[in-house]
Amino acid sequence: MSGQFSALWQRGGRAGLADVLAREWDLLVIGGGISGAGVLLEAARRGLRALLVERHDFAWGTSSRSSKLVHGGLRYLKGGHVRLTAESVREREMLLRCAPGLVEPQGFAFAHYAGARGRRSFLAGLAVYDVMAKRRERHWLDAADFLMAAPNVKRDGLAGGIVYTDARTDDARLVLRVLREALDHGAAAVNHLGACALLRDAGRVVGARLACAVDGAEYDVRARVVIDATGAWSGALHGDDAGQGPRLRPLRGSHLILPAWRLPLARAVSLMHPHDGRPVFAYPWEGATLVGTTDLDHEDDMELAARITRPEVDYLMAALRAQFPQLQLCDADIVSTFAGVRPVIAGKDGGAPSQEGREHVVWSRPGLVAIAGGKLTTFRAIALDALRAARTQLPGWREPLDACAVFAPVPPPRAPHVGASLLRRLHGRHGASTAALLDAAQPGELERIPGTETVWAELRWAARCEAVQHLDDLLLRRTRVGLLLRDGAAAHLERIRAICRPELGWGAAHWAHEEAAYRAHWTTCHGLPDDHPH
């Protein structure tokens, strides 16, 4: 697949992009993050003709730059958001059941020091958490037992600690798995095809004008209902309707990735930052250690990819040095960084960013439904709410909108030559495509790329079958090796080129152009800021 059509992703392979876009669609979903993917799946499995378009790449924005946690939200419970917490716990449990290998349990440990307050309220919150999840865990450990769970934490004054379980995922792969499921139900998805204007007829939205990022071609696509699922970018298309929806407050969350050997963790360690009391965490992810997160108003140009700032690096490193003083961590230990912008609905009082809620809102105008707010964990609930709003504008469509499992059960393939943990991982990420991925693997490609849990065959499969248009699509979202390895996996680019260039159909000049663009993007958005370190 090459040229302008390589962005088109639909069941049955490539078709002419213009022919696909000329079809009559029930739903046009704008935005290829987790909310848009969820809407596409829930619509397609209920018989609607649904098309999704994404201006950049699938999961390019918030949905590849989150904290990777599928969690109930203990802090939301503390703030009195019981409904949101209960909904989040329910969705977490569903994803753990139906996506093993992609959504996995993640233990957390929170150290408690002499003189600190909050132990009783924390344990009370966890008791409610247990009731919601229909499970019971032992949450308090004395100092000796806690050090077994988190051996590198500061020991001075340690009274014990609190442990509990949430879940983690690869957020970009979750988006891709949801999209893949939607395609199996007859939907289509196109990346690098952006909406530049809504089409209207007598005041009603009847579609959108789309522009291809590859060749600049424009297409008018008509649909009975348009759903804006652009997250933090929501409202940019609405024109006079923009004031009808809630006001968004874009908040940036930035993260660090360190080698596992420099910050070895058996479970996540959560702490309150010594400077402002905000929660910060570090946990094992994809063979490395992920540290996050900040929570700041994002005032940069929304058209540019978010990036970490020097003060945010210093803030996160200060938290690590306070919690793990004996490790003597420094900037040289940082492998990469990433930052995302959360689509948070602004409160009335304009309080601190970390105090804003994470609920979602769905609003509509004739021919248009828009989603605002929300969080990764609750994407299925968000999608169903959006379809309930759309149903009033789709005469004759009365499919039930009861919640069902996101992924249809698919047994893993028989693969005696593949270890159980690797098969679980691949099956979680690729579902029904797992057998084909394994068949496509060349000798040695089921070995892990050093420093990651990714195998070489995942790169080949992504290049062949997952609508890769640019090198950063491949290395930052289809796989995460560009985040997990120093300099964006520069040391492995020669082998990556040998595997992927033939699959992508790129000539030598094309590859050289993509590699240069990728290196420049990585330095700007995933390296350390240029500012002098503190």
TAGI-V214635 format. One line per field, one symbol per residue. burial: # if it has 24 or more other C-alpha atoms within 12 Angstrom, else .. A space follows every 10 residues. Layout:
burial: ???
This chain:
burial: ########## ...#..#..# #...###### ########## ########## ########## ########## ########.. .#.####### ######.### ########## ###.....#. .##.###### .##.....## #.#..##.## #####..### ########## ########## ########## ########## ...####### ####....## ########## ########.. #...###### ########## .######### ###....### ########## ########.. .#..###### .######### ####....## #.######## ######.... ..######## ########## ########## ########## #.##...... #.#.###... .##....#.. .######### ####.###.# #...##..#. ########## ########## ########## ########## ..#..##.## #.##.#.... #..##..##. #########. ....
